[in-house]
């Protein structure tokens, strides 16, 4: 994880101080990238202890489309507690339904994207849409027919890796402008794209983030993306290859500087290996496609082997 430490140093050297919605200043840069070869090890931070199980609980909650902090807690992750119950803007949002409600955050967009369109009642497009899974919801004042469709973006990605792996459109995202006001926090890690190499049977993943808290959020985002890549590779018969991460507003909060400086004084250790539970089927072995494992996987199905790290460090998360 030396590239990660280099990124922290770059933020401190090149960054500019900015005010933001949290009231805690950040020092930030615009534009950064990291690349990890998963064949060389799992990209877990080693200059402090990574709360691995917490992040795997969050990932599983996303995979299940969970929208309540209570569901995240039940999976061993308290990451969303503050955003659900202490975020002042969300507490007065009329879309919030009560304690622990998060609205339509990541998982809801990944697994249940709400698509809407209006088509003329006598158009060939309407008949084609109905055959493609769109459902009529009523007639508008102008006579057009309103249709909707619930789109499982993760399932569509997995389907393509099985049936059309050379497709350059195997991606999913969480930025739904029509629903941003229905979320406790607009999505930061926005766009994920899989790239399959059929000749080597290897699978890579690119992740783009609009905004990222480098000391706290980024290490979790990298770990979850690497675990997600490994899971998708298992379920589609590929070997996990590269995780490529791109960030736009990459920042450090002012109250995190002590932790960052302590990390920068430590030398990174050898990376661990990620072990997936053998109960998760390997398509390369079974040749039996089982997409239902997107919902069946548990946090305990992800284990780190030979994870050596420096002592834990903590810093407050800005809400």
C-alpha positions, 0 to 999 in steps of 0.5 A, a space after each residue: 500500500 505504498 502508493 496509498 501513502 504516497 497519495 496521502 503525502 501528495 494531498 498534504 503537499 499539493 492540496 488546498 484548504 476548503 470549507 465544506 458541508 460538514 463544517 470541518 475543513 479539508 485539504 484536497 486535490 483534484 484527480 488521483 489514481 491507484 492501481 492494485 494487482 490482486 495477484 500480488 495480494 489484497 490491497 488492505 492498509 497495513 500502516 494501521 489495522 483495517 476494520 475488515 469485517 466492518 467493511 465486508 458487512 457494509 459490502 454485503 448490505 449493499 449487495 442485498 440492497 439494504 436501506 436501513 442502518 439496522 440492517 447494516 448493524 446486523 451484518 456487523 457494520 455501524 458505518 451508516 449509524 451517524 448518517 442515518 440518525 445524526 445527519 442534520 439535513 437528513 433528519 428533517 428530510 421529508 423522505 426519511 421514514 424514521 430511526 435508522 432509515 437511509 433512503 435509497 442509498 447504494 444498494 437500492 440503486 445497484 439492485 433496484 434502479 427505478 427506470 421510467 419512460 413515456 411512450 406514445 400508445 400506438 408506437 412500435 417502441 411501446 410494444 418493444 418496451 413491454 416485451 423487454 420487461 417494462 410495465 405500464 403505470 398509467 396514461 399522462 395528460 398528453 396521452 402518452 403511456 408511462 412505463 417503469 422497470 426495476 433494473 438489477 444492475 449487479 445481476 445484469 453485469 454478472 449476466 454479461 460476464 457469463 454470456 457476453 464478457 467482451 462487452 465494454 458496457 459491463 458497469 453499474 452506478 449509483 448516481 440517480 439525479 431523480 432520487 438524490 433527495 431520497 438518500 441520507 448521503 448522495 453516493 461518493 463511489 459512483 461508477 464501477 466497470 468490469 473489464 474481462 480478458 477472455 484469452 487470459 480468463 482474468 477480470 479487472 475492475 475500474 472504480 470512479 469516486 466523485 469525493 473521497 475521505 482518503 484516511 477513512 473512506 478510501 481504505 474501505 472503498 478499496 477493500 470492498 471493491 477488491 472483494 467485490 471483484 474477487 466475488 464476481 470473478 468467482 461467480 463468472 469463472 475468471 481470475 481477479 486481476 487489477 483494481 483501478 481506482 480514480 478519485 476526483 475530490 480527494 481530501 483529508 479532514 483537518 481533524 484527521 491530520 494526527 492519524 495521517 502523520 502517524 501512518 506516514 511515519 510507519 513502513 507498509 508491510 506485505 499485503 495479505 491474501 483474500 480467501 473466499 469461502 469454498 461454499 461460494 460456487 466457482 463457475 470455472 469448476 461447476 459451469 453452473 451459473 448461480 447468480 443468487 449468490 449475490 444475495 446469499 453471500 455473508 460477511 464471514 465468507 470473506 477472510 484475510 490470510 496473513 494480514 500483518 499490520 501496525 497498531 490501530 489508529 482512529 479518527 472521527 468521521 465527518 458527517 
